[in-house]
């Protein structure tokens, strides 16, 4: 059996130090100040970041009962450091390289992550291009070349859903299904109710009832049963879920033309320039205005091309999302083509709403990228014996 290729964490300690030093030096030389948040973090700030992180936290508590966790990633802690600094609300850029902690079935649960975060810039498309270019340049400096890049843009899909003026229950269902990467056909299929979860009686009682009255009915039923939360959902959230199911059951479906448009949109996967042309053609044929989000998409491509990135080699997919809930726009992942089905070497995107959810008075534009040091295959000379 051929030997496995050596990655950055399978080598000796001296090489790992050299990789970290090279990454840190490259990112800081681009104007990204070093930031190293505490390893022990308030656990609650990660609960809304997505199941991929939430289910793998290393949790603890102190004598007061406060819940903490070991730092599972850098973006949220760096956001908090920025908000606590005098730079909050103004343009600022930070870099990092250090350990993060997540439970994993295979491999160590402590591993190295490097990355960059850029806050407060109003020229969002130019900032997106800068982040992508710098992250790729940093791994190229280690000899990691010819990565295959996948990009997406949640703003485009949300723009389509907004332009279609869909009923709220359909809007939530479609967005949630896409975030969970469900097959397109399942988005419009009726949800089966197994015998153990047959809510037919409740759903029938909700049909035709005004929304406020229907919600009050469900909340009263839960209160009578002594139920305040189920699986982390509040009574209000459970009521909303029942209302959504009742609306779907009642036949308040989508016109065939609307379904076809959404299906065609979600099927687009090609190079970014071709994708832009296809999305514009779809919007024109449906007489909906997506010019704003598509113009921003094209502007971002222009900034990327100006930095020397080969746009034609990228794969864009309207359905491409990342497994963190805070992304709101441009997202990307870079994979080693020799291991295309493995996890990405680099990944990131735009998260304009995250800082407000962490306490900012208003949304602050933000974009960042993470580099998984353990997945790198650096081609660096071995450090000289005795070197630090």
N, C-alpha and C positions, 0 to 999 in steps of 0.2 A: 504494500500500500504506500503511495507517495506521501511524503511528509506534508503536514498541513502548513500553509504559508504563515510565516511569523507575523503577528500583529503587534501593535504598540504595547500591549500589556503582557504578551507572552515572552518578551525579551527580558534582558537583565535590567536591574534597577538603574544602572547608569544610562542605558538607552532611553528608558522611560523619562528620566530627568531631562535628557537632551531633547526629547520630543516636546515635553511640557515647556521647556525654555524657548524652543523655536516657535511654538504656537503663541506663547505669551508675548514674545518680542515682536512677532509679525503683527499681531492685533494691536498692540500698544503703539507701534510705529505708525499705524494708520489713524491715530488720534483717539483710540478707545481706551479710556483710563481704566486701570485695574480696579476691580470691585470684588471683595471676598466677604459675602454675608455670613453670619453665624451658621454653624452646622445645625444647631438646635433651633427649630422654627415652630411658630404657632401652627398647630395642625389644621385648624379650621380654614385657613386661607387656601388650602389645597383641595378642599372637599368639592368645589365646583369646577375643578380643572379637567375632569374627565375620569372615566372608570379606569383607564390605563394607569393613572397615578394613584387615584383614591384607594383602589383595592390593594396597592402594594406598599403602602406607607409603613414605616417602622414607628410605631406609636409608643408614647410613654406619658406619664402625668406626674405633677409634683404634689407636694403635701397639701396644697390649696385646692387640688382637683383640676387645675388647668391642664389641658391636653397639648402635648408637643409631639413633634416628629423629627426624625433625622431628615435633613435637606434632601428631597427627592429629585429636585431639578433646580436650575438657577433663575429662570425668568421671573417668577413671582418674587423670590427674595430680592433680586436686583431691583425690581419695580419698587418694592418697599423702601430699599435704601435710597433710591432716587427721590421718592416722595418725601422722605425725611430730611433730605439735603436742601441747601439753599438754592440748588439748581431746579427744584421742582417747578414744572410748568414751562420751563425754557428748554431749548435744544441741548441735549447732553448725550454722550455715548460712552458705554462701559464695556469692558471685556473681563473674562474670568477663565480660570482653569483650575479645577480642583475636584474633590470627591463628591459624589452624590450616592444616595442609598435608596434602593428599591428592591423588594423581594422578587427573586427570579427562580423559576424551577431549575434552570440550567445556568451555570456560570455564577461568578461571585455577585453578591448583592451590593457590594461597594465597588464603584467603578468611576473612572475619570471622565469628566465632561468639560469641554472648553466651549467658549461661545462669545457672542456679542449682542448687545441690546442698544437700540437707538431711539431716543425719546424726543418728542416735541417738535419735529420738523414738519412744516406745512407742505413741503414739496414731497408728498408721500411716494410718488412713483419713482422719483430719483433716489429717495432713501431706500426703497425696496431693491433697486438695482445695485446700490452700493453694498448693502448687506449681503446679497447673493454673491457678488463679485469678490468681496473681501473674504467670505467664508471659503469659497472655492480656491482663492489665491493662497489662503493659509494652509490648506491641505496639500496644494500643489508644491508649496515650499518644502514639504516633507517627502516629496516624490510620489504622492498619490494623485495620479493623473487619469484623464479619460473617464471620468465619472459620467454616468447617464443620469440626466436631470429630468424629473417629473415636476410639473408645475400645475397649479390650479388657482381658482379665485372664487372664494365664497361670495364676494360682492356681486359677481355676475349672476349667480343663481338667485340670490336674494333680490336682485334687481328685476329678474324675470318674474318671480313670484309676486312682487309688489305691483308690477305693471299689469299682471293678470287680474288683480283685485279679487283674489280667491276668498271664499268663506274661511273664517279663522280656523275651524277644525281641520279643513283640508290643508291650509297653510302649515299648521303645526305638524300634521301627519307627514306631509311630503318632506319638509325640512328635517324632521327627526329621522325618517327612513333613510334619507341620503346620508345623514351624519353617521348612521349605523351601517352604511354600505349594504343596504338590502337590495335584492334584485329589483329592477324597474317594475316588473310585472306584479310584484308583491305590494307595491305602493298603492295600487288601485284595487287590489283584491280585498274582499270582505274578510275581516278578521274572524277566524273560527272561535267559537266558544265551546270548550270542552265541558263534559258533564260536571266536572268539579268546579267550573267557573261559569255556570250558566246564569247570566244576568238578564234573561229575556224579560222577566216581569218588571224589573226596575226600568229597563230601557223602554218598554212599552208605556209605562206610566209617565216617562219623560217626554214622549213624542207629543208635539203640539203644545207643550207648556212653555210659557215665556221663560227666557233664560234665567232671569232673577229668581222666579218662583221655582224653577227646576233645580237650581243650585241650592236654594234653601231647603228643598225637599231632601236632597241627598245628604246635606249636612245634618239635617234633623235625624235622618235614619241612622247616620253614623253616631250621633250623640246618644240616641236611644240605646244603641248597641255598646256604648261606652268606648268607642274607637276615636282616638284623636290623631293618630298617625299609623301608617302601614308602610313598611319598607322604606321609611324615611320620608314618605309623602304626607303632607298635612291633609286635614279634612277638606280644605278648599281645593287642593290639588287633585284629590281623589274625585271630588265633585266635578271638576273640569274634565277629568278623564271619562267619567260617565256621560257627560254632556256630549263629548266628542263622539263616543260610541253610539249614542242615541241618534245624533245627526247623521252619522254614516249609515246606520241601520234604516233610518226613515226614508232613504232614497234620495237624499239631497246630494246627489253625485255631481260629477263634473261632466260638461259636454264632451262628446267624443273628440271634437276639434281641439279642445284645451288639453285633454290627455295626450293626444298625438303630438301637440307642440312640446309639451314637457318631456315626453319620451324621446322625441327627436333631439331636443336640446341636451338631454342627459346622455345621449349616445355619441356625442362629439368627442373624438379622441384622435389627435393628429398633431402636426407641428403648429406652433402658436399663430403664425400668419394665416394658415389655412383655416384654423379654428375661428379666428376673428372674422374672416369672410363668411364662413358658414353661419355664425351667430347673427351677423348683420342680415344675411339673406333670410333667416328664420324670422327675425324681428320684423323685417319689411313685409314678408308674406302674411304675418299675423296682424299687421297694422298696430304694432306696439312700439313704444319708444325706449330703446336701450342705448341710445347714442351716448349718454353721459358715462355710463359704466364701461362701454366699449371704447370710448375715446381714451379713458384713463388706462384701460388695458393696453391699447396700442401705444400710448405714451410710455408706459413702463417698458414695453418691448424696445422702444426707441432708445431709452436710457441704457438698457442692457447691451444693445448692439453698439452704442457709443463707447462702452467700456470694453469692447472686443469680445463679448460673449457670442458664441455661435448659436443664434436663436433657432436656426433650422435643425439643429441636433436635439433640441428639447422636445419632450412629449407633453402636450397640454391635454387635460381631460376635464370636462365640466364637472364630473363626479368626483374628482380627486379631492380628498380632504385629509387632514391629519388628525391623530387621535387625542387631541387636546381641545377642550370645548371653548377656549378663549379666542381662537383664531376667527377673524372677521373678514379677511380679504385675501390678498396674495399669500399662497403657501407653496412650499417646494420641498423636495427631497432629492438627494443625490446618492445614487447607488453604484457600487462597484460592478461593472458589467460582467466580471468573471463569476460573481455570485449574485445574480439578479433578483433572486427570491429572498435574499437575506435582508436584514434591517438596514436602514440607510446609514451612510457614513456622516452625512450632513443633512440637517433639516431645519426648517424655520418658517417664518411668515409674519403677517401683520395682525396685531391684536389691539385695535384702537379703543376698545371698551374696557380693557382689563384694569387700567390704572384708576378709572372712576369707581370700579367695583371694589378697589382696595382703599378708597378714601379720597381720591382726587375730587375737587369740586366740579369738574367738567371733564369730558373726554379729552385725552391727550394722545395724539398720534404716536404709535409705537410699532417697531418691527425688530425682529431679532433672528438669530440663528444659533443652533447648537452643533457642536462637533463631538461625536462619540470617539474618544481617543482609542478605546479598546478595539474599535473596528478598523482603524487605520492600518495600512501596510507600508510603513515608511521605508524609503530606500535612502537612509542616511548612513554616512560612515560611522563605524563603531567609535565611541569616545576613546581617546588615548588612555592607556592604563594610568590610574592615579588622577584622572580628570574628575572634577566634581560632578 
